[in-house]
Amino acid sequence: MRALLVREHGAPESLVIEDLPTPEPGPGEVLVDVRAIGINYPDLLVIGGKYQILPPRPFIPGKDLAGVVRAVGDGVVQCRPGDRVMAQVEHGAYAEQAVVPEAQCFVIPGSMSYEQAAAMSLVYQTAHFALIDRCNFKEGETVLVNGAAGGVGLAAVQLVRGMGGRALAGVIDDDQAKLVRENGAHAVIDLSRENLRESLREQVHAATDGRGTDIVLDPVGGEVFTASLRAMAWRGRLCVIGFTSGEIPTLKANYLLVKNITVSGLQWSDYRDRDPAWVRRVQTDLFRLFEAGRIDPRVMATYPMEQAATALNLVKKGQVRGKVVLTTGQ
């Protein structure tokens, strides 16, 4: 099989394609012929050697894949050869074949394409856990989603609308504003305005009759995080998902006390490793929402596996609207 390898950490161009032996599934494992590979922002950090979890080199990066089950190991009951599946792994997705634990492999609906499945996996799981578990979202609540045109952000906007909430979408330009409206945003918050500390709160208050937002989902960090704190309603909840701005903000704890607000964080892979049954329940709910037409993973573009660096650089430059996906040509 062909696979993209990290032999030395660096820019996306440092990835190399090599021929490797096809792996064999062990007990409780599934061998998948990969059709589509989802690209996520953490992939850049892994390839660059800046992520919190780094396997020894050389290794195959990539966390999301979709394809066809080729073989299963002893004891596997969730899927069988020939099933169309998606899978979530810590690394190993950037390849023509991948061995994944049964617990992280899900049979996809017949109406879902491989590209949609690869685009759904990590970002919709992240958005769902952030909303429901970390922020205790309830129908009718208002949610400010920062970075709303990105993978996690757009997934969150769709989920908020699909589950009966009101989505405020934080974006930085007119193209992003158009996209989030098309995907269910009730109002757009312009994160490119000057004096964001004041202007973000003014916009949120204008969209909520002065009440503020019940929930903030923030994959951006930096001044966007700091400004969002000031736009929260009484007993509001904020979930830290990432730092795409490149700036990790600090927080004065007395502000939480004065405003009676809660700030939490989310590292989705902990759920995958500690409670795979919970992750499976969430994935079942996501498939239900997809089949009901309430969510629809947006694939901005697909690239052959050989052009992985091109696709990754789009993510690096913040030019992706939704998700980009690699295909293996199988």
C-alpha positions, 0 to 999 in steps of 0.5 A: 500500500501507499502511505504518507509518512512523517520521517522528519517533523516540518512543513506539509511539504516534508511528507513523503509517499512510500510503499509499505506492506499492507497491515494485518488486523489483530484481535478486535481490529478492522482493516479498511481500504481507505477511500477518503481522508479528512484533513484537520487542523491538528494534523498540521501540529502533528506533522510539525512536531507541535502536538501534545501526542506524537508517535515515534517517527516514522509514522503515518499521520491523519485522524479521520478516514472512510472506506470499505472493510477489507478484513476483520480480526478475531472477536469483531462484531460491529462490522464485517468485510464489505461494510462502508465505514468511517473511523477515527484514529490517533494517527494512521489515516493518510494511507491506502489501508489502515488498521483501526480498533473496532471501537473506533469504526462505524458503519455509515448510512447508505446515503452518505458518501465516503467524502462526507464521512471523512469530513464528518468524523472528528469535527462533528464529534468535537462540536457535539461533545462541546455543546452537550457534555461540556456546555450542557446545551438545552433547546432554545439556548443561544450559542456563539460559535467562533471560527464558524466557517472552519471544520468544527465551527461549521459543524457546530452551527449546523448542530445548534440549529439542528438541535433547536438552538440559536446560532451566532456565527463568528466570522472574519469576512463576507464570504464566511458570512455567506457560508455560515448563513447558508448553513443555518446561522441565525446571526453573524458576528464580525470578528474583524472589527476594530476594538474587538473587546467592545465590538464583539459584545455590542454585536452579541447584545444586539442579537440577543436583546442585551442578554448575552450568549448562553454558550460560547464555543471557541476554537480560536483563542487569543483576543477572540476568547477574551472578548467572548467572555464579556459577551456571555449571559449570566451563568454562561458556559464557554468551551475552549476547543483550540487556538487557531489564532496561534495565541493561547489566552490567559484568564483571571479567575475573579472574572468567573466569580463576578459573572457566574460563568463557567469555562471548560476545555475539550480534548476529544481524544480523551473521550475516544480512549476512555469511553468509546461506548459514549463516542459510539452513542454520539456517532449514532446521534450524528448519523440520525441528524444527518439522515434527518437532513439537519446536518450536512458535512460540507466538503469544500474540495477534494485532492488526491493523496499525492497533493496532501501538502496543497490541501494542508496549506489551505488549512494552514492559511485559514482558507478552508470553508468547512473541510478539505478531503484527500482521496486515494483513487481506490 
